[in-house]
Amino acid sequence: MIHSSELTNNPDEVYAQPNRTYDRTRRRGKHKIFIGMAPGVGKTFRMLEEGHRLKSEGIDVVVGLLETHGRKETAAKAEGLEIVPRKQMLRGEKMLTEMDTEAVIARRPQLALVDELAHTNIPGSLREKRYQDVEEILNAGIDVFSTLNIQHIESLNDLVARITGVIVRERVPDRILETADEILVVDVTPETLEERLLEGKIYAPEKIEQSLKNFFQRRHLIALRELALREVADSVEDDAATLKGQVCNIHERVLVCVSTYPNSLQLLRRGARLANYMNAPFYAVFVDDPDRFLTKSEGLHVETCQKLCQEFNGEFLRVNGPNISKAISDVAKQYRITQIVIGESQQSRWKLLLRGSLTQQLVRSLKNVDLHIIATEKNGVPN
């Protein structure tokens, strides 16, 4: 699953001409993030694979920072790639190392591979976080591939803590993902990840049992995997919505069309069941005609519909417009609705022949939306 913020932002397109002259003063580097549900899914391995592929195509690739955590397969995969030496920093009696960001920039490759985006640098470093180092490299016009686990995203921190019972201290602000040019999910099943853990491919043997009892419980992995896939799906949908003339609704969203007819309560219940079944957001819309005042009973009826919608944890939308079909279509497009629940027309046959039904008008204006037309008794108040 790949997300690109613009169709032209795919690094492969940037590297399509190996002999091209790059003027890095004119552009910010492009950022591709390899994201996964947990350590051990293969993010770093996949990043190194792509680095080798691009190097074989003539791209100047260096490893800015690599964390193997003692994994032999990962270390072997880095062979053949130039690695920028780390910066050494004496802290007390210990010699510690960090990525030498300034050395990476001075080397001026076309692409730098940087592991563990959420890492916190040694106190006294020029920048507190590794993602800030990456931003410096990008600002220098160098493209970056980086890796990240889903639990390190700032806005998901509380949710991850509820799922796993673990409070993640190292976090990356959401804007880093929002501004990334490409996000790729490196995905394996929870069962495969557990096998890797038991085989000693993720942590040292003494840490395996504790990991299985805590963070690597299967139910935790299932939930984290879903989070990773949904996060990228949301990014795909948001970006597609910004492309003129294109619609890409990945998640289902249900809209119920409410009127002054008594059957609106039935429609709300049907829509709420549909939304619950699809695990989808639920909306209801009532269109106020500016040329028509509601009677007291009609006003009370609309208020009842609003309360029922809210009881179903839905959002009640009240909009103004003389053209009901256009108003509903506008709401559907704004909220990216995929399913509309509407009652069958209660107009006379002559009106339908002259003006067409609301359903027909919606079908013409909303090409990628499913309409659910619910049959009801025709005993309501005309709208």
Helices and strands as residue ranges (DSSP letters): E 2-4, G 7-9, H 11-14, G 24-26, E 31-36, H 43-56, E 61-65, H 72-77, E 82-83, E 87-91, E 94-98, H 101-107, E 111-114, H 130-139, E 143-149, G 150-152, G 154-156, H 157-164, H 174-178, E 182-185, H 190-198, H 205-213, H 218-241, E 254-258, H 264-278, E 282-288, H 296-311, E 315-320, H 324-334, E 339-343, H 349-355, H 358-365, E 370-374
